[in-house]
C-alpha cells in the first residue's frame, strides 16, 4: 500500500473513531449531568460534584471502550470480504490489491462479477458488458468497447477487459453520491429504530421536566443545590441513553459468535435482521443445489454424429472466455480441448440475454457460428420444426426430474449478430445437467418454514425444473410456477398485488428479480440469498442481502451477510443465535425503559402530591447498578446461548410487544415507591436522599428483572435459573456491604438511618404483593404476545 493510500486509510479510521467518541460523549444526558457537576462545584458542594463527575467519566470511558472494541472486531471481520481487484504491474505480472490501494494510472484486470472501484477508460474489451444499476437504478446490461469511459460502481455482467484508472475511488461519482453515509447509521434494524425514537422523545420529556423543576424551585424558594441535584437525578433516570450502546454491544457480541458459525456480518445490526425474515428468496443453483452442475449425457440430432458434436462443442468451449460453472462442467465432460481456431467475434453469455455466441474459423479453415444457452429461448430461431418438437420432448422429460438442459446450436447466417431473427439455427447437441441438493438443505428449509418464513425460489431455469428441485428440497406451496414471460407486461402495481401469491419464479430476468424483491418487501421483511452478478441488485434491494463467500465480488460487497462456507445450511444456526439476541435485546430494553418509566411515574406522583424528587444523581447511579447494570451483565452472558426452542416468528412490532409489560410494571413499581415514601417517618421525607426509597427501587426493580426473562424467553433452562439465583445472592451481598461501609454510603450520597425493625414486615408485605402482581402481569400479558 502506497503512502497516500495509507494516509487516506488512517484519516478514514480517525473519522470513524471520532464518530464513535462523539456519539458516546455528546449526549443530552451527559451534557446535563456535566452541567450539574459544574454547578455543584460552583455552589460549593464539592464532594457531590467530584463524586458525580468521577462516575460520569467512568461510565463514558467504559461505554467508549466497549464501543471501540466492537468497532475494531467488526473491522477485523470485514477485512475477510474486503473488495479486491487484479492490478497489472509494468512487468506484466498480476497482483491482488484492495480497492484503497489503487492509484490513478493503474491498469486493472476486470472479470465477470467485479464492481468497478474507479472511473476509467477501457484499454481492452473482451466482449465486456456491465450494469450501472447502482448508479442509475436501471438494471439493464450494456456492452462496452475499447476506449469507452466507464464509471465506478458499475457491475461487470459478462466478458472481461482491462481498465486504465482515471480516478481513485473517493473521487469517483458513486463516492460523491454516497458521501456522508456511515456504516453505523444506515438501514437501522426494527429494534434500533424503536429505541432511537424512544430515546429522542424521552429527551423532549426531560427538557419539559427540567423547566418544571426549575420553575417549582423558584416559586417555592427551594435551595439551588437541591434543584440542581433533582435535575441531575431526573436526567439519569428518565432518558435510557445507555440502551443504544448496550444494543450495539449486544449485536457486535453476536456478530463475533456468528462468525464461528460461518456467518459473517457486514452490518452490525444484521444479527437482528436474521431473526426477522418473513420472505426468504433464493436462486436454485448454488443455494438449494451444489454450485457446480454435472453433465449426465449429451444428445445429438439425427443429422449430427456424436463425433461432429464433440468437435463443434470443443471449438466453442475452447474459444469462449466464459468461466461460469456450467461451462466448466461442459469442459470437464468433453475432456481435453485444444483450441487452434481464429476468433472473429464473441457474444458472452449473460443473464440479461440467456445465450453466448462465437464466430470462429477452425484450424481447417471453416467458419462456424455457434450459440449456446437456453433451448427455450433459442428454439424460436430454429429452421426445422422437427427439432423444436425434439427439444420440447427432452425438456418435458428432464425438467420433471429436476434436470437442466443447455443447448449448442450452429447458425447458417453470414455473420454473428445479436439480432437472431435471421440466425437460421440448427442443433449441434443438447446437454443434460443435474445438480445435487446441498447437504442438509431439507432440514434448513424445514427450519425456516416451521418459523413461518415463506421460501421463494427465483430462478432462470425451466419452470418444471424449478418445481421438481423445490419439491425435492421440501419447499411448500409449489403448486403454481410463474415465468418471466408471464410477468413481462406487469406494471409496478401488478408486482405489488400479485408477486406475493407465488413461491416459485422461473425464467426470471435480473431486472424482474429486483422488482419481485421490491414488491415482497411490502408483504414483510424480505431477505435475498444469491451468489451471481445477476443477483447483486436484488441483494442490494432486499431488507437483508445474503451472499456466498465464493460468489461474485459484487454480491459479496452489497450483502449484509456473507456465508463463509458457501452454504445456505449455515443460516439456521445464525437465526437461532439471532433469536436469542433479539430476546435478550427485548430484556435489555425492558430493563432500561422500565427504569426510565418508573422514574418518570414516581416524579409525576411526587410532584402531584407537592414533594420534591427525593433522590440525587449518585442515588440513581447506585439504583441503576442493581436494576440494570448487574442484570445486564448476566443478559450479555446469555447472548451466546441459543433459545431452547426456536418458535414461529413474531408478527408483532417491537414496541407493541414490550410496551404493555413495561408500562404496567413501571406504574406499579412507582406506586410501591410512593407508598413507601408516605409510610416512612416524617424526618426521612425531608431528606434529599431517601434511604427507604432507594432500597425499595433496588428491590422491586430487581424483582421486575427476575420476571422479565420468563416473559420473553419462556421457561428458563436450569442453568439460567442457577445464574439468577447466584446473581440474587451477589446483589444481596453487595447491598449488605454497601450499608455497612460508610465510604460507599457517603460516595453514593445514601443519607439517613434505617427505620426501626417494626417497619420491615410492612415493607416485605409490599414487596411480596408487588411480586405477586408482577407474576400476574407476566402471565396475563404472555397470551397476547406471540411465540413466547
Secondary structure, 3 states (H helix, E strand, C coil): CCHHHHHHHHHHHHHHHHHHHHHHHCCHHHHHHHHHHHHHHHCCCHHHHHHHHHHHHHHHHHHHHHHHHHHHHHHHHHHHHCCEEEEECCCCCEEEEEHHHCCCCCEEEECCCCECCCCEEEEEEEEEEEECHHHHCCCCEEECCCCCEECCCCEEEEEEEEEEECCCHHHCHHHHHCCCCCCCCCCCCHHHHHHHHHHHHHHHHHHHHHHHHHHHHHHHCCCHHHHHHHHHHHHHHHCCCHHHHHHHHHHHHHHHHHHCCCEEECCCCHHHHHHHCCEEEECCECCCECCCCEEEEEECCCCCCHHHHHHHHHHHHHHCCCCCHHHHHHHHHHCCCCCCCEEEEEECCECCECEEEEEEECCCCCEEEEEEECHHHHHHHECCHHHHHHHHHHHHHHHCCCCEEEEEEEECCCCCCCCHHHCCEEEEEEEEEECCECCCHHHHHHHHHHCCCEEEEECCCCHHHHHHHHHHHCCCCCCCEEECCCCCCCCHHHHHHHHHHCCEEECCCHHHHHHHHHHHHCCCCEEEEECCHHHHHHHHHCCEEEEECCCCHHHHHHCCEEECCCCHHHHHHHHHHHHHHHHHHHHHHHHHHHHHHHHHHHHHHHHHCCCCCCCCHHHHHHHHHHHHHHHHHHHHHHCCCCCCCCCCCCCCCHHHHHHHHHHHHHHHHHHHHHHHHHHCCHHHHCCCCCHHHHHHHHHHHHHHHHHHHHHHHCCCCHHHHHHHHHHHHHHHHHHHHHHHCHHHHHHCCCCCCCCCHHHHHHHHHHHHHHHHHHHHHHHHHHHHCCCC
